[in-house]
Amino acid sequence: MKFFESKYGFFKENGNYTVTSMNTPMPWTHIISNGEYGAVYSQAGSGYSFYRDASQSCINRWVQDLIKDEYGKYIYIHDNDTGRIFSTTFQPVQADGRYSAEYGPGFVLYESEFEDFKVSSRIFIPLESNLEINLIEIENKTGRELNLTLFTYFELNMGTMGDIHREFHKLFFETEFDFDTQILLSRKHLWANGKKHWNASYDWFVFHGTSEDVEGFDTDKKLFCGNYNKMPSSVADGEMHNSRGRNIDAINSLKFNMILSPKENKVFSVFLGVSENVEEAVNMAEKYSSVENCRLEYFKIEEYWREKFNGFSMQCEDKDMQFMVNFWLPYQAYVGRLLARTGYYQFGGAFGFRDQLQDSLAALEFDSDITRKQILLHASHQRSDGSVQHWWLPLTGISPMEKWSDDLLWLPFSVCEYIKCTGDYGILGEKIEFSDGGESSLQDHCLRAIKNSLSNTSERSIPLILDGDWNDGMNGVGSGRKGESFWLSEFLYLVMKLALEYFVLEKDETDLLKSSSDRIKNSFNEIAWNGDWFSRAVTDNGFEIGSKSDNRIFLNSQNWAIISDICDFSRKVKVMEEVRKRLITDYGPLLFTPPFTVPDESIGYLTRYAPGSRENGGVYTHAAVWTMWSANLMNDAILCDRVYETISPVLRSSGNPDRYSAEPYVMPGNSDGPLSQNPGRAGWTWYTGSAGWYYRSTIKYLLGIRFEGNILRINPCTERRWESAEININRANISVKILIENPCKKSLKDINKIIFDGEKTDSREFYLSEGKHKIILKY
């Protein structure tokens, strides 16, 4: 069956997505990674590969061009009898034929069909080897013999993504061909990563090979392509130059011949990887020159991903939710944001302190060990004074010097969320080194973060925004170290409240947190409230952003007033009314409105964005999703549903794929607001924060399913009227099957009969011992 089919593609019954038209409004992409080696592919076959850090260790040259999308790792096919030239993917030849791209757990499958033959090309990355495998099958459709020659082709980068000065960088490549294993080996004697000041080599070899007998090779682009040719001259005339050596505009290209009998099909492999030395490259090449070994690796990947997200799965009438919750949301949060940390729109590569901590919280629903490891890693990037690195590059350790005011608080927040969900208080005692020396317990790391934040408050007891808070684009508000953040008052207050609940504190620590909480709460309610909503921030020069005089209302200040419980109920009701009235749109809640139309240095670079785009009055998905959280706390099922539906990529794309533009299976970082020239257009998919929060919010705040240690609470906040559904949860030694039986199709929030392990109960709270449990919700 096909689900949510548009002119560009459809979901399969298993949740995989198939792109059927290569002319998508933007590149529709997929990411695969094993945590070390990774790759980004578009539906056209373009994209890039990287090792450990996409921005610092990009293997092939790639240009971010959403219009042409013409840089990648390609395979040309020359029909020697007819002279016609094809490629296994739509790019780079764009020959007449039928193309598709299927995306699923850990793989990309390209299929191309032409008059005489068809090609299936499955690309994946082994779980424990640093290479990508392209397992290709060519089938002769005709009753005559086919005589084909194939050419692989990609340009070498081997370093930072910004190596665009080709005439300079060509001076440092060195290529060779190993005649025994028939692989190309490439080195680069410069790695301009900023750590060794232009005086270091790229640390790894790049190797490229195939299971077929190599007939020729080239590593010099000029010789392979020729000047001013639309088609590489070597592909057109079949002549390779066996070029290798130094001072070349480096590429990798292998030529091999293939004769197919009538109706015959042939399977072979093409691979690309990195190695510490030549011996390792040779060993991997020998292993993956075997098609059977490649198949075995793919079977391992299938099994791995089948089990990975088994912690939470569902079967329900709303297939959009089922597809996203069962796979795409956790995959984006885990593979896209924790393992790869890259995408087509932002190649990134760094670990962001706030970013990857929040992304890791998604794993609490399927594998809490991932969250635990991420917390411990981030704590090691904290200084002894409680401040943290805003981001860091894993290969070089390079980090910016600016100080964002919220980063450090995401550590205690994430720790408390982890403990709340797992009951693992033991994590608080873990000893972790500070980045500037010494070590302490994780709890002490968290307390130092809180104390550092408390030391950076104004005379009015409002936290200073410093170089920016959650909204990096407000980097001008506090550059003079006087600007204040009202949102940070809310966040800091919530973090202290969580610390009082989940930390094991001494009396003086308890007293400090309680007195500080009261002080922050009182000052916030006195100063930030403007009569109808809460203001957002105050600049160095005293201008109050998001006030009535400013005539702007900011989403975060209102949502987090409810989330943090920093204000009384009457104010919560009022701010939620303002959110509904002014910020909710058909494509999600706006970050604020109206947008800035003139750049304002005193506020920051967000004012320099086009009005209605990204942080300047657009729908910023990361923050928009939090509205589901606040709606749940206000028991507003209608708003919770509306937010879910208006930011669902499946529903948005199926309604109008050209307006929406982005992939229907991935959460975008943003959508344009009403004052944009393209209202509703999504952008920057595979972005941080959005998938993880949407995943958790759908489970916790819409479906209302929350684990706290061994206690499961179920309290839906949705008007959905499923006749039946099944939800399966697997955690450590506990498994739970939740069945919804609703023949009258009543609203799911109106539970009236509950059966827990065969016994009727009025409770919506269930203590789960080890073993299997069944909960039936009847309406």
N, C-alpha and C positions, 0 to 999 in steps of 0.2 A: 504493500500500500504506500501511497504518497501522501504526506501531510504538509499542510501550509504551502502548497505548490504555488509558485509564481513563475513569471517568464524567465527567471534566472535559476531556479532550482527548487529543491524540496527536501524535507526530512524523510528518512526511511523509518520503518517501524521500530528499528533498534536505536533510533536517535541519531544515527550518522547523517551528515548533510551532503547532498550531491548537488554540485553546481553544474547546470546544463548549458548555460550560455556564458561564453567567455567575455562578453561585453557587459560585465557588471558595472554599476555606476561608479564604484571604487574597487580597487583590488580586494577580493574576498580571500582571506588568508587563513592559514593554519600554522600552529607551532608544535614542534616535536622536540623533546629533550630528555636526556637521562640525568640531568643535573650537572653534567660536565660538558658534553657535546650537545649542540642544538642547532636547529634550522627553522627558518621561516619561509613558507612557500605561499605563493598566490595561485589563484585558479588558472592563471595563464602559464604557470610553470616557472615563474621568476622568484627571486628571493635570495637569501644569503644564509651561510653557515658560520658557526662561531664555536669557540672553545672557551668555556668558563665565563667569558665576559664579552658580550656582543660588541660593545663600544671599543674595547681595547684589544680584542683578539678575534677580529673578523677574518675568516679564511678567504672568501672570494670577494672581489670588488663588487660593490652594489651602490646604486644611486637611488635615492628616495624620490621617485617620480610616479605619482599616482595616475598620471595620464598615459605615459608610454609603457611603464612597467616592463622594461626590456633588459634588465640586468639579472642574470641568474646562472644556473648550471644546466646546460642544455645538451641534447643529443640530436644531431642531424642524421637523417636517413636519405641516402642517395640511391635511387633506383637506377642501376647501371644500364638497364635495357632501354628505359624511356628517357633518362636524363632528368626526370623530375626529382625535386628535393622536398623533403618533409621534415618534421620534427616530432618527437614523441609527445610533446605538449604544444599548446597553441602558440606560445612564443618559442623560438624567435621567427619561425618561417610563416606561420599563419596560413598554411596551405588549405585548400578547400577540403573539408572533411567534417566529421562529427566529433566533438570533444566533450569531455566531462571531467570533473574532479570530485572525488569523494573524500570527505574528511571524517576521521573517526579516532578512536583511542590510540594515540601513538603512531598514526600512519597517515600518509597521503596516497591516494590511488588515482592516477591519471589514466584515462582511456581515450584513445584516438582511433578513429576508423576512417579509412580511405577506400578508394575504389578497389584496390588490389589486396590490401592487407589491413589488419588492425593491431593496435599496440596496447598492452596493459603494463603500466609502470607503477609499482608499489614501492614507496619510499618509507623507510623506518630507521630508527637508531637502536642498536642493541642495548640492552639494559646495562651492560658492564664493559662495553668497548667504545672507544672514542672515534667513531666513524658513522657515516650514514650509508645505508645500502639501498640501491635502486634495483629491485628485482623485476626484470622486464620479460614480458612474453610477447613475441611477434607471431602472428598467425597469417599464413598465406591463404587468402580467400579464393584464389583462382585455381584453374585446372592446369596451369603451366608453372614452370619453375621460376622462382624469383631470385634475382641476383642483386643483393643489396650491399652497400658499404655504409657503415655507421661511424660517426665522428662525435666524440664527446667534446665539450667546450665550456670553459669558464675562465674568467680573468682572476689572477691571484691578487690578494690584498695582504694577508698575513700580518696583521697589526691593527692599528687604530682605524676606526671607520672613516676618519677624516683624511686618509692618505690619498688625497685627490691631486696632489702635485706629481703627476705621473712621470714627467721627465726627470724628476729628482729621485723618486722612489725606485725607478727602474735600475738605478745604479747599484742597488743592494740585493737584488734577487740572484740566486744561484740554483740552477735546475740540472737534473741529471736523469738518466733512464737506466734502471736496473734490468739488464738483459736476462738475468736468471728468472726473476719473478715477473718481469714485464710491467713494472710499475714506474710511474714518474715520481721522483723525489724532489721536493723543493725546499729551499731554505731562504731566509731573508736576514741580511746582516745589519739591519737597522730595525729597532722597535721604538718608535717615537712616542712612548707612553707617558712621558713626563717624569718618570721616576729616576732614570739614569741620565737625564739631560742629553739625549741624542747620542748616546755612546753605549748602546747595547744591541744585541741581536735578538730577533724573535726566538723564543725559547724552544720552539718545536719544529719538527719536520712536518710537512704536508705531503701525504702520499695519495696517489690516484691510480686505480687499476680496474681490471675487468676479468671476468672468468673466460673471456674469449682470447684467441691468439691475436696479439697486437701486430698489425702490418706496418704501422708507422706512427710517428708522434711529432708533436711540435710544442714548444714552450715560448715561442716568439710571436706575438700578435701580428706584427708587420708581415712576417713571412706567411703565417696561416691565413690572414684575412686579405692581405693586399691593400692597396690604397683605393679609397673611394668606391668600394664594392658593396652593393646591397647584400650579396651573399658571399661568405668567405671564399676566396679563390681556391683554397685547398678542398673545400667541400664540392665546389663546382667542377674542378678538374681532377679531383682525386689524388693530387700530388702532395705528399707530405715531405718535409724537409729534414725531419729528425733533428730539429734545432734544440739545443740546450746550452747552458753555460751561464755567462754573466752579462750585465749591461743590456738587458732585454726588457721590453714591455711584456711582463711575464703572464703567460696563460698556461693552462694544461689542456692538451687535446690528444686523444688516442684514436687511432683508426683501426677498425677491424671489419672483416668481410663476413657475409652471411648468405649462404645459398639455401633457399627453402624449397623443398619439393612441393608439388601440388597438394594443397590442403594441410600441409605440415605446419606445426607450431614449434617454436623453440624458446626455451627459457634460459636466461643468462643474467649475470649480475654485473653492476657497475658500482664502484665504491669510492668514497673520498673520506679521508680521516687525518688525524694528527697523531704523532708519536714522539716519545722522548728521544729516540735514536733510530738508526737505520734498522737495527735488529728487530726492534718492536714493530716497525712498519712492515718488514718482510714477513714476520710471523702472522700479523693480522691479514696481510694480503694473501698469504697461503691459505689461511682459514676461510676467508670470505670469497676466494676464487671458486669455492665449492658451492654450487647452487643448493645442494642439500643442507649444508651448514647454514646458509642464509635462511632457508625455510624454517629450520629448527629455531633460529633466533626469533623469527617472526611469531612462531607459535608461543614462545615464551612471553613475548610482548602481549599477545592476545590474552593469555592467562593472567598476566600481571594486572592489566587494566580491568579485566573482568572482576578481579577481587578488590582492587584498590578503593573504589568508591562504594563498596558493599555496606559501609557503615550506615548509610541512609538511602533507601530507594523506595519508589512509590509507583503504583499503577492507578491512574485516575482518568476521569473523563476529559480533563483539560490537558491535552497532550503537550501544549506549550510548556506548562509547568513540569510535567513529567520529564520531557526531554532535557530541560535546563537543569532541574534539580538532580536528576539521576546521573548526568554526565557533564554537560557543557559548563555549568557554573563552577563545580569543584575542579574541573580540569583547567579552566582559565586561571582560577586562583592559585592552584598548585603548580601546574606545569608552566603556564604563561608568566606568573608573577613570582614564584619562589624558585623554580628550577632555571627557567630561561631568562626571566626579567627583561624581556624585550618584546618588540612587535614591529609592525610595518611603519607605524607612525612615530614611535620613539624607541630607538634601538637600545637606549639605556645601558643595561649591564650591571649597574651598581645595585647595592643593597641600600634602600632608603630606610632610615630608622623607623619612622612612623609607617611607611608604606608596607614593607614586608612583615612587620609585626601585625598590622591589621589583616593583611592577606592571609597570614598563617592562622588567624582565628577561624577561618572557614574550615580548617582541618579538624576542629573540635567536633564536627559532625560526622567525620569518617575515619580520622586517625589522629588522635590527640598527641601522639608522640612527635608528629611533625611540628605542632605548635610548641611543644616543650623544647625541642631542639632549637627552634627559631628564637625563642625567648632567651635561652642561654647564650646563643650566638650574639644577639643584640646587646645583652648585658655586658659582654666583653668589649663592646665599643662605647662604653660609658667611661668618662673620666672620674677621678676620685672626688671631684667637687659636685658630682651629680649631673653635670652637663654631658651631652652625647654628640656623636658625629651625625650630622644631618643625613649624609649618605657616605658610603665608602666604596671604592672599587676593589673587588676581591683579589685581583692579580697584583695590584700595586699598593693598595692601602691608601691611595690618595683620597682626601676628603676636603670639603670646603671649610673655610674659617668662619663663615657667618654663623649666627646663633638664632635658630628658630625657637620660639618660646614654648611650643607645644610638644616638640619631639620627645623630650625626656619623659613626659607624663604618660606616653603610650606604653612604656615599660610597666609601671605599676598597674595601669588599666588592664593590659594583656595578661599579666600574672593573675590578677583577681578574676578575670573572665575564665582563665584556664582552671583555677582552683574551684570556682563556682560550678563549672561543668564537670570536672573530673573528681573532685574531692581530694586531689593530690596536694596536701599541704606540705609534703616533704620537699617540694621544689623550693620552698622558701629558704631552706638550709643549705642549698647548693652553693659551694664556694666558687667564686668567679673572679678572675683578675680584672682590674681596671686597665684601660688602655694606656694610662700614664704611670702604671706601677702600683703594686700592692694588690690585695684581694680582700673580699668580704663576702658575706652571704648575699643571696639574691634579695632577701627582704631588705637588707641594709642598702643595696643598690637602689631599690625602689624608694626607700625613705630618703635617701640622698637626693633623688630626683625631685621628690615633693618639696624638700627643704630648699633646694635650689630655686624652684619656682616661687616659693614663698618669699625668698630673699629678693626676688625681682618683681616687686609690686610697687605701685605708686604711693604717694602720701595718702591717697584716697582708698588704699587697699584694693585697687584694681590691678591685676597682673599686667606687666609691661609686655607689649607685643614684640619688641626687639626687631629682628630682621624679618619678621613675619610669623604668623601662627599657622593653623591648618591651611589657610589660604596663602600660599607662597606669593601670590600676585599682589598682596598688600605689603610689599617690601619697602614702601616709603613711609608708612604710617608711623613707625617707631625708629627710624634711622638715627634720630637725635636722642634716643633712649628716654623719651618722655611719653610716647604714644602708648595707649592702653587698649586692651582687648577684653571686651565684655564676654565674648564667647569663651575666652580662656577662663574667666571667672567660673562659668558653668562647668567646664571640663575639670578644672582643678578641684572644685567643690565635690563633684562626683567621685573623682579619684580618691580624695581624702575619705569620703564616706565609705567607699569600697575597702580602703585600707583598714579602717576601723572595724569593718565586718570580717575581713579575711586574714589580716595579719595577726601574728602573736606578739603583742606590744607590751613594752614596759609602761609603768604609770606615767612617766614624764612624756613618753611618746604619745600615749593616748591623750593626755592633757593638751599637748601641742596641736594635735590634729583636730580635737574638738574645738578649742578656742579659735584656731585658724579658720575652721569651717564656718563658725558663727560670724567671724569678722568678714570673710569673703562674701557670705550670703547677705549679710546686712548691707554692706556697701554696694553690692550689685543691685539689690532691690531698690535702694535709695537713689542710685545714680543712673542706672541703665534703663529704668522704666520711663517711658515717655507718655504714658497714659493709655496707649493702645497696644503697643508692642515694645520689645526690648531692642535698644540700639545695638550696633555691632562693634564699634571701636571709636577711639578718640585719637586724632593725629597729634604729632609733636606740637603743632601750633594751636591745638585746642578745638579743632573742628570735629564735631560729633557725627560720625558716619552712621547712617541708618536711623537717624532721628526724624522727628516730624518736620523740622525745618529743612532737613536734607530731602525729605519726601521719599526716602528709600526704606524698604523693609528687606531684611536679610533672613534667609531661611534658617541658617544654623543657629542664630540667636534664639529663634522661637522654638525650634525642635529640641534644642539642648536645655532650654528652660524646663521643658517637660521631662526629658530623659534624666536630667540631673536631679529633678525634684527640688530645685533651688527656690521656687516661688510658690505662692499659695494657689489653690485650685481656681479661684476666680480669674487670676491672671493667665493660668493655663488655658482656660476656656476662651479668654479673649484673644490670646495670640493664635490659637488654633483657628478661630474665626477669621482672623486677618490672613493667615496662611491660605485658607480655602478661598478667600475672596480675591487675593492679590497675586498669589504665587502658583496656584495649580493651573496647569495647561493640559492640552490634549497630548503633549509629548513629555510630561513629567513636571515636577515642581521646580520652578526657577530658583537659582541660587540667590538672586535678589532682583528687585525691579524698582525703578527703571535702570537700565544700564547707563554707564558713563559714555558720553559722546565726544569728550575732549580729554586728551591725556592730562593727567594731574600727577605731577611728580611727588606731591606730598602724600598721595595715597599709594601709588605703586604701579607696577607694570600691568596690572589687570585693566587699568583704565586705557591702556594702549591697544588692547584687543579691539577688533571690530565690534560695535555694539551688538549684543545678543549672542556673542560667541564665547564659548568656554566660560572662564570665571567672570566675564563681564556681562552678567545678565542672561547667561544661557542656562540650560539644564545641565548641571554638573552631577553626573550620576552618583558618584560617591556620597555626596550630601543629600541628593534627592531621595536615596534609599532610606536614609535615616527618618524620613517622614513616615515610613511604615512602622518604625519603632515608636515614635511619638503617638501615632494614630492608635496603635495597640494599647498604649498606656492610658489613652483617653477613651478606650473602648469604642472607637469609631471604625466599625467594620467597612462602612461605605468608602471612607477615605483610604483605608488600607488597601482595599481592592482597586480603587482608582489609581493609586500610585503604582501598584504592581502592574496593572494593565498598560498604563501610559509609558512605562519605561521598559516593558518587556520587548526585547529585540525580535522575538518571534512574532508577536502580535503587531508591533509597529511595522515590520517589514512586510508581513502578509497583507496589511491594509494598503500600503502604497510603497513598494520597494524602491521606486525611483526617488521619491521625496526622502525617504529614510536613508537610502544610499548604502549604508553599511551592511555588514554580514548579519543575517538573521539569527545566528547561533552563538554570537559573542556579545558580551556587554560592552557598550561603547563608554568612553570616558565622558562624553558630553553629547548634547544635542543642541542645535541652535534655538535661541529664544525667538519670541514674536517680532522683535525689532531687527532681527537678522534679515539679510536678503534671501536667506534660504531657511525659513522657520521649519523646525522639525527634522532637519538634516542631522544625522548622527556622524560622529567622527572619533578618531583615536581609539579604535577598538583594541582589545587585549590590554586595556589600561588598568593601572593599579586601583585597588579599593572597590571598584564597581561590582565585579562578579562576587567577591567574597562577602560583601555586605548584603548584596541582593539574595545570595544563597542563604545566609544565616537568617535574614529578615523574613524570607518566604517560609522557612521552617519554623522559626521561633515566634514571629509576630503575626504572620498571616495564618499558618496552620496551627500555631500556638503550641508546638511540641518542644518542650524544654527539659533537658537533663540537668540535674544538680546532684552530682555524685551518683548514688543509687536511687535517687528519687526522680520519677518522671512526672511532669505536669502536662496536661493537655487542656488547652483553653482557646479554641479557634477564634480568630477575629476576622471573619470573612462572611459575606452573604452568599457564597457559592452554594449550589444546591446539588451536589453530587448524589446520584442514586446509590452508588457504591464506589468504594475505593479500598486499596490495600497499601499499607505502609509497613516496611520492614526496617528495623533498627538492629544493628549488631555492634556491640561495644564490649571489648574484652571477653568476659565469660557470661555476658548477658545478651540474649536476643529477644526482641519484642515484635510481635505481629499485631498491627492495629487494623481492624476491619471497620469500615463505615457501612452501615446498612440503613438506607434512607429512602425507602420506596415511595414515600410521600413527597420527596424532593423538598424538604424544608431547609432553611438556612443552616449551614454547618455550625454557626455559633450557638444555635439553640439545642444543645445536647440535652436530652431528657432521660435517657436510659444508658447506663454503663454497666458492662459485665467484665469483670477482671478475673481472669483465670477461672471462669465458670461461676463466679459469685457476683450477684448484683451488688452495686455500691452507688452511693450518692457522691462519692469523692471524685475529684478530678486530679488527685495526687496519688501516685502509686509507688510504693516501695518495692524495689526489684531485687530479689536475691539472685544468686547465680543460677543459670539455667534458662529455659525458654518460658516466655509469657505470652498470653493473648489478651488483648483488650478489644472489646466490641463496643462501638459507639452506635447507638440506635436513636432514631429520631421519630 
